[in-house]
Amino acid sequence: MKSEPLNTLELDIPVISWVSRLRETLTDAVRGQLANYLQVFAGAGARLGLQAVYFLILANTLSLHDMGVFASTSSTGIMIGCFSGLGFSSFAFRAAAGKRRTLGGYLAVFYASWLISLPLCLAAALPVFYLLFTPSLSLTAFIAIILVESGTWRIVEMIHQVNNGLGRYGSASFVISLGTALRSAGAVAFLASGSHDIETWSAFYVIFNIAAMALAVAFYQPRVRLRWRAELFWGRIRDALLFSVAYCAFISQNEIDKVVMLSLADQRTVGIYAIASRIIDFTSVPIRTFFVLYSRKLILERRARNQIRRSLGVEAAIALTSTLAFAGLLTMLWLWPNLLGHNIASAAPLLGVLLAVPAFKNLLEYHSELFFAYQQMTVRAVLATSQVALKAVALALLLIWFGGITEWGVWLNGIYIGLYALSAAIVYSLVFRSENQ
């Protein structure tokens, strides 16, 4: 009987040692991921602060009418700009994350494709201008805004993505923060100019964004030799264009609503909706930071550890974080209605009914990352295109059936829940198949 404690002690020592080593390993892994997250979020947090300055100045300097026109024009440029570079930014990111020796080739292909696609993007925007914008905006101002969204800012974003792919999270964060800082400086200069119409703002907008692109290329583009390789272009052009279509369809889920509204509602309503949408986007910044790391992790792990249980756990965390962040913002606006300015106070009634939108909007973006990681760009393109069409039709019907902004705002929750259900059914069938192969 006296020997039992000794035997138990002898058995416990390796167990304790193993548990200790496991704890240290897990702690190191968590610390590593947390350090990466904080690096990315540091830039995202700085970007959030700069975006807040930019947004608050602009939203309270432009009239709600001009804010609606600018938001609709910007949305048009963002959607068309998805084809800037013909989709080769996705291959530059993938090369940076996994096959760095090919990065110089894919960067050269991207820049060549950007030069080819930019005039096509500007030409594609002209019919939209003559159809929707001639009563509200000059062609010069329209082209300036389109040039930024489909041209200069695409290069800033590409350099940001490539640095993230390389694991240079500090540089990636700084390059996007620098671009946002210059946009904010443009807004400050616009405020100080004394002329607060959209024509004047478009001039400031294009000048400061060209400066952002030049600085990003000069200081943060990876120092690799750019070598044009025709076989990369022709060998990947189909997949790159599919990525552009899928990306355009995904982006259009967030942007098409402003164009639909401009067609069926007045510019002031579009301005209020644009402000509400932008405020919702602000609450998503911490979550989008996580998307960058998770997408890279799935690519490096070759998706081996992305079981359905793990992915659903990620979804639950996204939904909870989104809802809490949005609830906190609504509480602040309820306590201090004019905290963010008089124009933004006009959007508070609409924000108050969009309770489910932030969570399901972020979950749709998470599904987009899963499609990218699983290299299912064709499926993603078809699904996203269907979702854009469904959302546009549903929103148009809401605007026709309901007159009050809060009335159709309530039903927007149902639209996002339906889009999420369709996306979840398809993406998890892919995850399930991958698990059982």
C-alpha positions as a Markdown table, in Angstrom:
| # | Residue | x | y | z |
|---|---|---|---|---|
| 1 | Met | 0.0 | 0.0 | 0.0 |
| 2 | Lys | 2.9 | 2.3 | 0.7 |
| 3 | Ser | 4.2 | 1.9 | -2.8 |
| 4 | Glu | 1.1 | 3.2 | -4.5 |
| 5 | Pro | 1.9 | 6.9 | -4.1 |
| 6 | Leu | 5.3 | 6.3 | -5.6 |
| 7 | Asn | 3.8 | 4.4 | -8.6 |
| 8 | Thr | 1.1 | 7.1 | -9.0 |
| 9 | Leu | 3.8 | 9.8 | -8.9 |
| 10 | Glu | 5.9 | 7.9 | -11.5 |
| 11 | Leu | 2.8 | 7.7 | -13.8 |
| 12 | Asp | 1.8 | 11.3 | -13.2 |
| 13 | Ile | 5.2 | 12.8 | -14.0 |
| 14 | Pro | 5.1 | 12.1 | -17.8 |
| 15 | Val | 1.4 | 13.0 | -18.0 |
| 16 | Ile | 2.1 | 16.3 | -16.3 |
| 17 | Ser | 5.1 | 16.8 | -18.6 |
| 18 | Trp | 3.1 | 16.1 | -21.7 |
| 19 | Val | 0.3 | 18.4 | -20.6 |
| 20 | Ser | 2.8 | 21.1 | -19.9 |
| 21 | Arg | 4.4 | 20.7 | -23.3 |
| 22 | Leu | 1.0 | 20.7 | -25.0 |
| 23 | Arg | 0.0 | 23.9 | -23.2 |
| 24 | Glu | 3.2 | 25.6 | -24.2 |
| 25 | Thr | 2.7 | 24.6 | -27.8 |
| 26 | Leu | -0.8 | 25.8 | -27.8 |
| 27 | Thr | 0.2 | 29.0 | -26.1 |
| 28 | Asp | 2.9 | 29.6 | -28.7 |
| 29 | Ala | 0.5 | 29.0 | -31.5 |
| 30 | Val | -2.1 | 31.3 | -30.0 |
| 31 | Arg | 0.5 | 33.9 | -29.3 |
| 32 | Gly | 1.7 | 33.7 | -32.9 |
| 33 | Gln | -1.8 | 34.0 | -34.3 |
| 34 | Leu | -2.7 | 36.7 | -31.9 |
| 35 | Ala | 0.5 | 38.6 | -32.8 |
| 36 | Asn | -0.4 | 38.3 | -36.5 |
| 37 | Tyr | -4.0 | 39.4 | -35.8 |
| 38 | Leu | -2.8 | 42.4 | -33.8 |
| 39 | Gln | -0.4 | 43.4 | -36.5 |
| 40 | Val | -3.1 | 43.3 | -39.1 |
| 41 | Phe | -5.7 | 44.9 | -36.8 |
| 42 | Ala | -3.2 | 47.7 | -35.8 |
| 43 | Gly | -3.4 | 48.8 | -39.5 |
| 44 | Ala | -7.1 | 48.1 | -39.7 |
| 45 | Gly | -7.6 | 50.1 | -36.5 |
| 46 | Ala | -5.6 | 53.0 | -37.8 |
| 47 | Arg | -7.5 | 52.7 | -41.1 |
| 48 | Leu | -10.8 | 52.6 | -39.2 |
| 49 | Gly | -9.8 | 55.9 | -37.4 |
| 50 | Leu | -8.8 | 57.5 | -40.6 |
| 51 | Gln | -11.9 | 56.3 | -42.4 |
| 52 | Ala | -14.0 | 57.6 | -39.6 |
| 53 | Val | -12.4 | 61.1 | -40.1 |
| 54 | Tyr | -12.8 | 60.9 | -43.8 |
| 55 | Phe | -16.4 | 59.7 | -43.6 |
| 56 | Leu | -17.5 | 62.1 | -40.9 |
| 57 | Ile | -16.1 | 65.1 | -42.7 |
| 58 | Leu | -17.5 | 64.1 | -46.1 |
| 59 | Ala | -21.0 | 63.0 | -44.8 |
| 60 | Asn | -21.4 | 66.3 | -42.9 |
| 61 | Thr | -19.9 | 68.5 | -45.6 |
| 62 | Leu | -21.7 | 67.3 | -48.7 |
| 63 | Ser | -25.5 | 67.6 | -48.7 |
| 64 | Leu | -27.5 | 64.4 | -48.4 |
| 65 | His | -28.4 | 64.8 | -52.1 |
| 66 | Asp | -24.7 | 65.1 | -53.2 |
| 67 | Met | -23.8 | 62.3 | -50.8 |
| 68 | Gly | -26.3 | 60.0 | -52.5 |
| 69 | Val | -24.9 | 60.9 | -55.9 |
| 70 | Phe | -21.3 | 60.4 | -54.8 |
| 71 | Ala | -22.2 | 57.1 | -53.2 |
| 72 | Ser | -24.0 | 55.8 | -56.3 |
| 73 | Thr | -21.1 | 56.9 | -58.6 |
| 74 | Ser | -18.6 | 55.3 | -56.3 |
| 75 | Ser | -20.6 | 52.1 | -56.2 |
| 76 | Thr | -20.7 | 52.0 | -60.0 |
| 77 | Gly | -16.9 | 52.5 | -60.2 |
| 78 | Ile | -16.3 | 49.8 | -57.5 |
| 79 | Met | -18.4 | 47.3 | -59.4 |
| 80 | Ile | -16.8 | 48.0 | -62.8 |
| 81 | Gly | -13.4 | 48.2 | -61.1 |
| 82 | Cys | -13.6 | 44.5 | -60.2 |
| 83 | Phe | -12.4 | 43.8 | -63.7 |
| 84 | Ser | -9.4 | 46.2 | -63.3 |
| 85 | Gly | -6.3 | 44.0 | -63.8 |
| 86 | Leu | -8.6 | 41.3 | -65.3 |
| 87 | Gly | -8.6 | 39.4 | -61.9 |
| 88 | Phe | -4.8 | 38.8 | -61.8 |
| 89 | Ser | -4.5 | 40.4 | -58.3 |
| 90 | Ser | -5.9 | 37.1 | -57.0 |
| 91 | Phe | -3.0 | 35.2 | -58.5 |
| 92 | Ala | -0.5 | 37.7 | -57.2 |
| 93 | Phe | -1.9 | 37.1 | -53.7 |
| 94 | Arg | -1.8 | 33.3 | -54.1 |
| 95 | Ala | 1.8 | 33.5 | -55.4 |
| 96 | Ala | 2.8 | 35.7 | -52.5 |
| 97 | Ala | 1.2 | 33.2 | -50.0 |
| 98 | Gly | 2.5 | 30.0 | -51.5 |
| 99 | Lys | 4.8 | 30.3 | -54.6 |
| 100 | Arg | 6.9 | 33.3 | -54.1 |
| 101 | Arg | 9.2 | 32.5 | -57.0 |
| 102 | Thr | 6.4 | 33.3 | -59.4 |
| 103 | Leu | 5.4 | 36.6 | -57.8 |
| 104 | Gly | 7.4 | 38.8 | -60.2 |
| 105 | Gly | 5.7 | 37.2 | -63.1 |
| 106 | Tyr | 2.2 | 37.6 | -61.8 |
| 107 | Leu | 2.9 | 41.2 | -60.8 |
| 108 | Ala | 4.0 | 42.0 | -64.3 |
| 109 | Val | 0.9 | 40.3 | -65.7 |
| 110 | Phe | -1.3 | 42.3 | -63.3 |
| 111 | Tyr | 0.2 | 45.6 | -64.3 |
| 112 | Ala | -0.1 | 44.8 | -68.0 |
| 113 | Ser | -3.7 | 43.7 | -67.5 |
| 114 | Trp | -4.5 | 46.9 | -65.5 |
| 115 | Leu | -3.3 | 49.0 | -68.4 |
| 116 | Ile | -5.5 | 47.0 | -70.8 |
| 117 | Ser | -8.6 | 47.0 | -68.6 |
| 118 | Leu | -8.6 | 50.6 | -67.4 |
| 119 | Pro | -9.8 | 52.2 | -70.6 |
| 120 | Leu | -12.4 | 49.4 | -71.0 |
| 121 | Cys | -13.7 | 50.1 | -67.4 |
| 122 | Leu | -14.0 | 53.8 | -68.2 |
| 123 | Ala | -15.9 | 53.1 | -71.4 |
| 124 | Ala | -18.2 | 50.6 | -69.7 |
| 125 | Ala | -19.2 | 53.3 | -67.2 |
| 126 | Leu | -20.4 | 55.8 | -69.8 |
| 127 | Pro | -23.8 | 54.1 | -70.6 |
| 128 | Val | -24.5 | 54.2 | -66.8 |
| 129 | Phe | -23.7 | 57.9 | -66.7 |
| 130 | Tyr | -26.0 | 58.8 | -69.5 |
| 131 | Leu | -28.8 | 56.5 | -68.1 |
| 132 | Leu | -28.7 | 57.7 | -64.5 |
| 133 | Phe | -26.3 | 60.6 | -63.7 |
| 134 | Thr | -26.7 | 63.3 | -66.3 |
| 135 | Pro | -29.2 | 65.3 | -64.2 |
| 136 | Ser | -26.9 | 65.3 | -61.1 |
| 137 | Leu | -23.3 | 65.3 | -62.2 |
| 138 | Ser | -21.0 | 66.4 | -64.9 |
| 139 | Leu | -19.2 | 63.9 | -67.1 |
| 140 | Thr | -15.8 | 65.2 | -65.9 |
| 141 | Ala | -16.6 | 64.6 | -62.2 |
| 142 | Phe | -18.2 | 61.2 | -63.0 |
| 143 | Ile | -15.0 | 60.0 | -64.8 |
| 144 | Ala | -12.8 | 61.3 | -62.0 |
| 145 | Ile | -14.6 | 59.2 | -59.4 |
| 146 | Ile | -14.7 | 56.2 | -61.7 |
| 147 | Leu | -11.0 | 56.5 | -62.3 |
| 148 | Val | -10.3 | 56.3 | -58.6 |
| 149 | Glu | -12.5 | 53.3 | -57.9 |
| 150 | Ser | -11.6 | 51.3 | -60.9 |
| 151 | Gly | -8.0 | 52.4 | -61.4 |
| 152 | Thr | -5.8 | 54.0 | -58.7 |
| 153 | Trp | -7.3 | 52.4 | -55.6 |
| 154 | Arg | -7.1 | 48.9 | -57.2 |
| 155 | Ile | -3.3 | 49.1 | -57.3 |
| 156 | Val | -3.3 | 50.2 | -53.6 |
| 157 | Glu | -5.4 | 47.2 | -52.7 |
| 158 | Met | -3.3 | 44.8 | -54.8 |
| 159 | Ile | -0.1 | 45.9 | -53.0 |
| 160 | His | -1.9 | 45.6 | -49.7 |
| 161 | Gln | -3.1 | 42.0 | -50.6 |
| 162 | Val | 0.4 | 40.9 | -51.8 |
| 163 | Asn | 2.1 | 42.1 | -48.6 |
| 164 | Asn | -0.5 | 40.2 | -46.6 |
| 165 | Gly | 0.2 | 37.1 | -48.7 |
| 166 | Leu | 3.9 | 37.5 | -47.9 |
| 167 | Gly | 3.1 | 37.6 | -44.2 |
| 168 | Arg | 4.3 | 41.3 | -44.0 |
| 169 | Tyr | 1.2 | 42.3 | -42.1 |
| 170 | Gly | 2.8 | 45.5 | -40.8 |
| 171 | Ser | 3.6 | 46.8 | -44.4 |
| 172 | Ala | 0.2 | 45.7 | -45.6 |
| 173 | Ser | -1.5 | 47.6 | -42.8 |
| 174 | Phe | 0.6 | 50.6 | -43.4 |
| 175 | Val | 0.0 | 50.8 | -47.1 |
| 176 | Ile | -3.8 | 50.8 | -46.8 |
| 177 | Ser | -3.6 | 53.2 | -43.9 |
| 178 | Leu | -1.4 | 55.5 | -46.0 |
| 179 | Gly | -4.0 | 55.5 | -48.8 |
| 180 | Thr | -6.8 | 56.1 | -46.3 |
| 181 | Ala | -4.8 | 58.9 | -44.7 |
| 182 | Leu | -4.5 | 60.7 | -48.0 |
| 183 | Arg | -8.2 | 60.3 | -48.7 |
| 184 | Ser | -8.8 | 61.8 | -45.3 |
| 185 | Ala | -6.4 | 64.7 | -46.1 |
| 186 | Gly | -8.4 | 65.2 | -49.3 |
| 187 | Ala | -11.6 | 65.5 | -47.2 |
| 188 | Val | -9.9 | 68.0 | -44.9 |
| 189 | Ala | -8.7 | 70.1 | -47.9 |
| 190 | Phe | -12.2 | 69.9 | -49.4 |
| 191 | Leu | -13.8 | 71.1 | -46.1 |
| 192 | Ala | -11.3 | 74.0 | -46.0 |
| 193 | Ser | -11.9 | 75.0 | -49.6 |
| 194 | Gly | -15.3 | 76.6 | -48.9 |
| 195 | Ser | -16.9 | 75.1 | -52.0 |
| 196 | His | -18.8 | 72.0 | -50.8 |
| 197 | Asp | -20.4 | 70.7 | -54.0 |
| 198 | Ile | -19.7 | 67.3 | -55.6 |
| 199 | Glu | -17.9 | 68.8 | -58.6 |
| 200 | Thr | -15.2 | 70.3 | -56.3 |
| 201 | Trp | -15.0 | 67.1 | -54.2 |
| 202 | Ser | -14.4 | 64.9 | -57.3 |
| 203 | Ala | -11.2 | 67.0 | -58.1 |
| 204 | Phe | -9.8 | 66.6 | -54.6 |
| 205 | Tyr | -10.8 | 62.9 | -54.7 |
| 206 | Val | -8.8 | 62.0 | -57.8 |
| 207 | Ile | -5.7 | 64.1 | -56.9 |
| 208 | Phe | -5.2 | 62.6 | -53.4 |
| 209 | Asn | -5.9 | 59.1 | -54.6 |
| 210 | Ile | -3.4 | 59.3 | -57.4 |
| 211 | Ala | -0.9 | 60.4 | -54.7 |
| 212 | Ala | -1.8 | 57.3 | -52.6 |
| 213 | Met | -1.2 | 55.0 | -55.6 |
| 214 | Ala | 2.2 | 56.6 | -56.4 |
| 215 | Leu | 3.4 | 56.2 | -52.8 |
| 216 | Ala | 2.2 | 52.7 | -52.5 |
| 217 | Val | 4.0 | 51.6 | -55.6 |
| 218 | Ala | 7.2 | 53.5 | -54.7 |
| 219 | Phe | 7.5 | 52.3 | -51.1 |
| 220 | Tyr | 5.5 | 49.1 | -50.5 |
| 221 | Gln | 5.5 | 47.1 | -53.7 |
| 222 | Pro | 7.7 | 43.9 | -53.0 |
| 223 | Arg | 11.2 | 44.3 | -54.4 |
| 224 | Val | 11.0 | 41.6 | -57.0 |
| 225 | Arg | 11.9 | 41.7 | -60.6 |
| 226 | Leu | 8.9 | 42.2 | -62.8 |
| 227 | Arg | 9.1 | 39.8 | -65.8 |
| 228 | Trp | 6.4 | 39.5 | -68.3 |
| 229 | Arg | 5.5 | 35.9 | -69.1 |
| 230 | Ala | 2.9 | 35.4 | -71.8 |
| 231 | Glu | 2.3 | 31.8 | -70.8 |
| 232 | Leu | 1.2 | 33.0 | -67.3 |
| 233 | Phe | -1.3 | 35.5 | -68.9 |
| 234 | Trp | -2.8 | 33.0 | -71.4 |
| 235 | Gly | -2.7 | 30.1 | -69.1 |
| 236 | Arg | -4.5 | 31.9 | -66.3 |
| 237 | Ile | -6.7 | 34.4 | -68.1 |
| 238 | Arg | -9.8 | 32.2 | -67.9 |
| 239 | Asp | -9.5 | 31.6 | -64.1 |
| 240 | Ala | -8.6 | 35.3 | -63.6 |
| 241 | Leu | -11.7 | 36.5 | -65.4 |
| 242 | Leu | -13.8 | 34.0 | -63.5 |
| 243 | Phe | -12.4 | 35.5 | -60.3 |
| 244 | Ser | -13.3 | 39.0 | -61.6 |
| 245 | Val | -16.9 | 37.9 | -62.4 |
| 246 | Ala | -17.2 | 36.3 | -58.9 |
| 247 | Tyr | -15.6 | 39.2 | -57.2 |
| 248 | Cys | -17.8 | 41.7 | -59.1 |
| 249 | Ala | -20.9 | 39.7 | -58.2 |
| 250 | Phe | -19.8 | 39.6 | -54.5 |
| 251 | Ile | -19.0 | 43.3 | -54.4 |
| 252 | Ser | -22.3 | 44.1 | -56.2 |
| 253 | Gln | -24.2 | 42.5 | -53.3 |
| 254 | Asn | -23.1 | 45.6 | -51.2 |
| 255 | Glu | -23.1 | 48.2 | -54.0 |
| 256 | Ile | -25.9 | 47.4 | -56.4 |
| 257 | Asp | -28.5 | 48.6 | -53.9 |
| 258 | Lys | -27.3 | 52.2 | -54.2 |
| 259 | Val | -27.7 | 52.1 | -58.0 |
| 260 | Val | -31.1 | 50.5 | -57.7 |
| 261 | Met | -32.2 | 53.2 | -55.2 |
| 262 | Leu | -30.9 | 56.0 | -57.5 |
| 263 | Ser | -33.2 | 54.5 | -60.2 |
| 264 | Leu | -36.3 | 54.3 | -58.0 |
| 265 | Ala | -35.9 | 56.8 | -55.1 |
| 266 | Asp | -34.6 | 60.3 | -54.6 |
| 267 | Gln | -30.9 | 61.2 | -54.1 |
| 268 | Arg | -31.6 | 62.1 | -50.4 |
| 269 | Thr | -32.8 | 58.6 | -49.6 |
| 270 | Val | -29.8 | 57.2 | -51.4 |
| 271 | Gly | -27.6 | 59.5 | -49.2 |
| 272 | Ile | -29.2 | 58.3 | -46.0 |
| 273 | Tyr | -28.9 | 54.6 | -47.0 |
| 274 | Ala | -25.2 | 55.1 | -48.1 |
| 275 | Ile | -24.5 | 56.6 | -44.6 |
| 276 | Ala | -26.2 | 53.7 | -42.9 |
| 277 | Ser | -24.3 | 51.1 | -45.0 |
| 278 | Arg | -21.0 | 52.8 | -44.3 |
| 279 | Ile | -21.6 | 52.8 | -40.5 |
| 280 | Ile | -22.4 | 49.1 | -40.6 |
| 281 | Asp | -19.1 | 48.6 | -42.5 |
| 282 | Phe | -17.2 | 50.3 | -39.7 |
| 283 | Thr | -18.5 | 47.7 | -37.2 |
| 284 | Ser | -17.1 | 44.9 | -39.5 |
| 285 | Val | -13.4 | 46.0 | -39.5 |
| 286 | Pro | -12.2 | 43.7 | -36.7 |
| 287 | Ile | -13.9 | 40.7 | -38.4 |
| 288 | Arg | -12.5 | 41.5 | -41.8 |
| 289 | Thr | -9.1 | 41.5 | -40.2 |
| 290 | Phe | -9.7 | 37.9 | -39.2 |
| 291 | Phe | -10.7 | 37.0 | -42.8 |
| 292 | Val | -7.3 | 37.9 | -44.1 |
| 293 | Leu | -5.5 | 35.6 | -41.7 |
| 294 | Tyr | -8.1 | 32.7 | -42.0 |
| 295 | Ser | -7.9 | 32.7 | -45.8 |
| 296 | Arg | -4.1 | 32.6 | -45.8 |
| 297 | Lys | -4.2 | 29.8 | -43.1 |
| 298 | Leu | -6.6 | 27.7 | -45.3 |
| 299 | Ile | -4.4 | 28.1 | -48.3 |
| 300 | Leu | -1.2 | 27.1 | -46.3 |
| 301 | Glu | -3.1 | 24.1 | -44.7 |
| 302 | Arg | -4.5 | 23.1 | -48.0 |
| 303 | Arg | -7.9 | 23.2 | -46.3 |
| 304 | Ala | -7.2 | 20.0 | -44.4 |
| 305 | Arg | -8.4 | 21.3 | -41.0 |
| 306 | Asn | -11.5 | 23.2 | -42.1 |
| 307 | Gln | -14.0 | 20.7 | -40.8 |
| 308 | Ile | -17.7 | 21.7 | -40.8 |
| 309 | Arg | -17.7 | 22.0 | -37.0 |
| 310 | Arg | -14.8 | 24.3 | -37.0 |
| 311 | Ser | -16.3 | 26.5 | -39.7 |
| 312 | Leu | -19.6 | 26.7 | -38.0 |
| 313 | Gly | -17.9 | 27.7 | -34.8 |
| 314 | Val | -16.2 | 30.5 | -36.8 |
| 315 | Glu | -19.6 | 31.6 | -38.1 |
| 316 | Ala | -21.1 | 31.7 | -34.6 |
| 317 | Ala | -18.2 | 33.9 | -33.5 |
| 318 | Ile | -18.6 | 36.2 | -36.5 |
| 319 | Ala | -22.4 | 36.6 | -35.9 |
| 320 | Leu | -22.0 | 37.3 | -32.2 |
| 321 | Thr | -19.2 | 39.8 | -32.7 |
| 322 | Ser | -21.0 | 41.6 | -35.5 |
| 323 | Thr | -24.2 | 41.9 | -33.5 |
| 324 | Leu | -22.5 | 43.1 | -30.3 |
| 325 | Ala | -20.5 | 45.7 | -32.2 |
| 326 | Phe | -23.6 | 47.0 | -34.0 |
| 327 | Ala | -25.7 | 47.0 | -30.8 |
| 328 | Gly | -22.9 | 49.1 | -29.1 |
| 329 | Leu | -23.1 | 51.6 | -31.9 |
| 330 | Leu | -26.9 | 51.9 | -31.8 |
| 331 | Thr | -26.7 | 52.4 | -28.1 |
| 332 | Met | -24.3 | 55.3 | -28.5 |
| 333 | Leu | -26.5 | 56.9 | -31.2 |
| 334 | Trp | -29.5 | 56.5 | -29.0 |
| 335 | Leu | -27.8 | 58.2 | -26.1 |
| 336 | Trp | -26.2 | 61.0 | -28.2 |
| 337 | Pro | -28.1 | 61.3 | -31.5 |
| 338 | Asn | -25.9 | 64.1 | -32.9 |
| 339 | Leu | -22.6 | 62.4 | -31.8 |
| 340 | Leu | -21.5 | 61.8 | -35.4 |
| 341 | Gly | -23.1 | 64.9 | -37.0 |
| 342 | His | -26.4 | 66.1 | -38.2 |
| 343 | Asn | -26.5 | 64.3 | -41.5 |
| 344 | Ile | -25.5 | 61.0 | -39.9 |
| 345 | Ala | -28.3 | 61.5 | -37.3 |
| 346 | Ser | -30.7 | 61.4 | -40.3 |
| 347 | Ala | -29.7 | 57.7 | -40.8 |
| 348 | Ala | -30.4 | 56.6 | -37.2 |
| 349 | Pro | -34.0 | 55.5 | -37.8 |
| 350 | Leu | -32.9 | 53.3 | -40.7 |
| 351 | Leu | -30.0 | 51.8 | -38.6 |
| 352 | Gly | -32.4 | 51.0 | -35.8 |
| 353 | Val | -34.3 | 48.5 | -38.0 |
| 354 | Leu | -31.3 | 46.8 | -39.7 |
| 355 | Leu | -30.6 | 44.5 | -36.8 |
| 356 | Ala | -29.7 | 41.3 | -38.7 |
| 357 | Val | -27.9 | 42.9 | -41.6 |
| 358 | Pro | -24.4 | 43.3 | -40.1 |
| 359 | Ala | -24.1 | 39.7 | -39.0 |
| 360 | Phe | -25.4 | 38.1 | -42.2 |
| 361 | Lys | -23.5 | 40.6 | -44.4 |
| 362 | Asn | -20.2 | 39.5 | -42.7 |
| 363 | Leu | -21.2 | 35.8 | -43.0 |
| 364 | Leu | -21.6 | 36.2 | -46.7 |
| 365 | Glu | -18.1 | 37.7 | -46.9 |
| 366 | Tyr | -16.8 | 34.7 | -44.9 |
| 367 | His | -18.4 | 32.3 | -47.4 |
| 368 | Ser | -16.7 | 34.2 | -50.1 |
| 369 | Glu | -13.3 | 33.5 | -48.5 |
| 370 | Leu | -14.2 | 29.8 | -48.3 |
| 371 | Phe | -15.0 | 29.7 | -52.0 |
| 372 | Phe | -11.6 | 31.3 | -52.7 |
| 373 | Ala | -9.7 | 29.0 | -50.4 |
| 374 | Tyr | -11.4 | 25.9 | -52.0 |
| 375 | Gln | -10.7 | 27.3 | -55.5 |
| 376 | Gln | -14.3 | 27.1 | -56.4 |
| 377 | Met | -14.4 | 30.3 | -58.4 |
| 378 | Thr | -16.9 | 29.1 | -61.0 |
| 379 | Val | -19.4 | 28.1 | -58.3 |
| 380 | Arg | -18.8 | 31.4 | -56.5 |
| 381 | Ala | -19.3 | 33.4 | -59.7 |
| 382 | Val | -22.6 | 31.7 | -60.4 |
| 383 | Leu | -23.9 | 31.9 | -56.9 |
| 384 | Ala | -22.8 | 35.6 | -56.4 |
| 385 | Thr | -24.4 | 36.6 | -59.7 |
| 386 | Ser | -27.7 | 34.9 | -58.7 |
| 387 | Gln | -27.5 | 36.7 | -55.3 |
| 388 | Val | -27.0 | 40.1 | -56.9 |
| 389 | Ala | -30.0 | 39.5 | -59.2 |
| 390 | Leu | -32.2 | 38.3 | -56.3 |
| 391 | Lys | -31.2 | 41.2 | -54.1 |
| 392 | Ala | -31.7 | 43.8 | -56.8 |
| 393 | Val | -35.2 | 42.5 | -57.7 |
| 394 | Ala | -36.2 | 42.2 | -54.0 |
| 395 | Leu | -35.0 | 45.7 | -53.1 |
| 396 | Ala | -36.7 | 47.2 | -56.2 |
| 397 | Leu | -40.0 | 45.5 | -55.1 |
| 398 | Leu | -39.5 | 46.8 | -51.5 |
| 399 | Leu | -39.0 | 50.4 | -52.8 |
| 400 | Ile | -42.1 | 50.1 | -55.0 |
| 401 | Trp | -44.4 | 48.5 | -52.3 |
| 402 | Phe | -43.3 | 50.6 | -49.3 |
| 403 | Gly | -43.0 | 54.3 | -49.0 |
| 404 | Gly | -41.3 | 54.8 | -45.7 |
| 405 | Ile | -37.6 | 54.3 | -45.3 |
| 406 | Thr | -38.0 | 52.3 | -42.1 |
| 407 | Glu | -40.7 | 50.1 | -43.6 |
| 408 | Trp | -38.6 | 48.7 | -46.4 |
| 409 | Gly | -35.6 | 48.8 | -44.1 |
| 410 | Val | -37.1 | 46.2 | -41.9 |
| 411 | Trp | -37.5 | 43.8 | -44.8 |
| 412 | Leu | -33.8 | 44.2 | -45.7 |
| 413 | Asn | -33.1 | 41.8 | -42.8 |
| 414 | Gly | -35.1 | 39.1 | -44.5 |
| 415 | Ile | -33.3 | 39.6 | -47.8 |
| 416 | Tyr | -29.9 | 39.2 | -46.2 |
| 417 | Ile | -31.1 | 36.1 | -44.2 |
| 418 | Gly | -32.3 | 34.5 | -47.5 |
| 419 | Leu | -29.0 | 35.3 | -49.3 |
| 420 | Tyr | -27.1 | 33.7 | -46.4 |
| 421 | Ala | -29.2 | 30.5 | -46.4 |
| 422 | Leu | -28.6 | 30.0 | -50.2 |
| 423 | Ser | -24.9 | 30.6 | -49.8 |
| 424 | Ala | -24.6 | 28.3 | -46.7 |
| 425 | Ala | -26.3 | 25.4 | -48.5 |
| 426 | Ile | -23.8 | 25.5 | -51.3 |
| 427 | Val | -20.6 | 26.3 | -49.5 |
| 428 | Tyr | -21.1 | 23.6 | -46.9 |
| 429 | Ser | -21.8 | 21.0 | -49.5 |
| 430 | Leu | -18.3 | 21.8 | -50.8 |
| 431 | Val | -16.8 | 21.5 | -47.3 |
| 432 | Phe | -18.6 | 18.2 | -46.7 |
| 433 | Arg | -17.3 | 16.8 | -49.9 |
| 434 | Ser | -13.8 | 17.9 | -49.1 |
| 435 | Glu | -14.0 | 16.2 | -45.7 |
| 436 | Asn | -15.1 | 12.9 | -47.2 |
| 437 | Gln | -12.5 | 12.7 | -50.0 |
